[in-house]
Structure formats: C-alpha cells, structure tokens
C-alpha cells in the first residue's frame, strides 16, 4: 500500500435490481479512481447488500490509500422523498428508511437512481450543453427525470420518476388491468414476452441477439422498443425538453431496440419542431447513477 493520499474523493453506490456498483471519483470533476460491481441478490434484502458494501469500501480505502473517510452517496431503485428517506422497498426488501443510519458505510446523501444519473449527465455528461433535458433510464425497470438549468426536478413529493410504473397503452393483463410501461419495454419484459410466446431465453440480451434470425425475437424486440418510444414521446409532448438522454443497460445499447424506440418516439411526438430534438444515449453509461450520487454527496457536504 502506498502513501496515504489527501486528494478529495467522493464515493457513489448505485444499488440496482441486479447489480450494485461502487465508484470512487476524484474531485473536482468526476475522474473514476475505483470501480467494483457486485451482485445485488435483492431477494436477500438490504441487510445482505449492506454487509457486502462494508467489505467493498474497505478494499477501496486500502487500494486508494485514503487518508480520511470519503463522503458517500447511495442511489436506490426506489422512491426517495424530499427528506432523503427511502419510502418504498419494491426492488430490495428492507431498504426503506434513513440510509444515513448506515454508519458503518458513512452515507451522507441518498437519492433515487434515475435522479442521480440525470444529475451526472447534467454536470459531467451529455446534458451539459442543454438548458433542459428529459432523462430516461431503461434496464431492469424504467424511470425518468426532468432537468432544467442543471437542476433535477424531484416533484412535490420526490415521486417525479415514475414513467415506467403507471398504466400504459391499450394492452390489458389477464386480470383486466392495464400494463405499466415497465412490463412492456424493460429488459425483464422482453425476456418474459419471448417466453410467453414459446421462446426460451433467460435474458433480454439473448432475445436481442436473435433478432436477425428469429422472427419471434424480432417481433418481441420491436414491440418493446416501440413501447419505450411511446413513453419517450409522452415525456416530450408533456415537457417539451431541449433533448432526451437515455441511459440504463438496455437504453444505452445500440441495435434494433434503440432503432424501434427512436422510430416510435419521433413518429408520436406531436409538435414537428420537437420531433427533431436530439435523442441521445447517456455518455456516462452504467456509471451515471454512481457518479451522480457521489457528486451530490460531495456538494451536500460542501454547502
């Protein structure tokens, strides 16, 4: 281990439905100094991921030879209110409450993952050049955020992220309820739709990889991308942003899903001038939420 360093470092932890990423960045700026990704194993609950994070942070401090404990932000795939309280545990059981009580980790900032990612794009990514933009995250789930003049709008209750969760489109579940966008256009939705029509696949990527030679895969991917595009068009029609930035594992990927999404979005954006807006992939990719919540943690302490 080298000499202890006094450079200013902040840490972002992005708890996802499938994976949890820990990233340390150098300040000012957002140079990544350390990155480790571990399985979330969400069904085992928040306690398990907390204990795993303690070990990862120990390795990080040793590897970076930090002379002092860095500020730590945590982003979660849940609703986070204006007081930074996690108010749902739909994805990770037991995650509700005040994560700043995780004193063994030293959490100083808590935010929803999509708002953290949108903040990163505004400060250090593709959103820097735009007065406003809508950010859409598509992966295990689907969520969104609106950014104006570099500030992410949380809504009156911290709930302005739920593009993927409300009733969407004319299709109905077997029980008669409408599907939410998340169950039509996310990664798990693609795999589930493929299996429901007789295909065999464990992941969305398997289905996407079969697009060119499997007619069922092509139909499923095109339908999912089209639904995602309808969601993007809805945001544009309501918010009229200067741009849309799409992140998340599925949203960042090139290929047939993106093509279907963009085609549907531009077809269904009503205003002709808005129809030509930039529709961009996240420039920070899967690191966006981790970088964003690290920047937020550093800013919060510096205020």
ABEGO torsion letter per residue (X at the ends): XBBBBABBBBBBBBBBAABBBBBBBBOBEABBABBBBBBAGAAAEAAAAAAAAAAAAAAAAAAAGBABBBBBBBBBABBBBAAGBBABBAABBGABEBAAABAAAGBABBBBAAAAAAAAAAAABAAAABABBBBBBBBABBBBBBBBGGBBBAEAAGABAAAAABBBEABBBAAGBBBBAAAAABAAAAAAAAAAAGBBBABAAAAAAAAAABAAAAAAAAAAAAAAAAAAAAAAAAAGBABBBBBEAAAABBEAAAAAAAAAAAAABABAAAAABBBBBBAAEAAAAAAAAAAAAAAAAAX
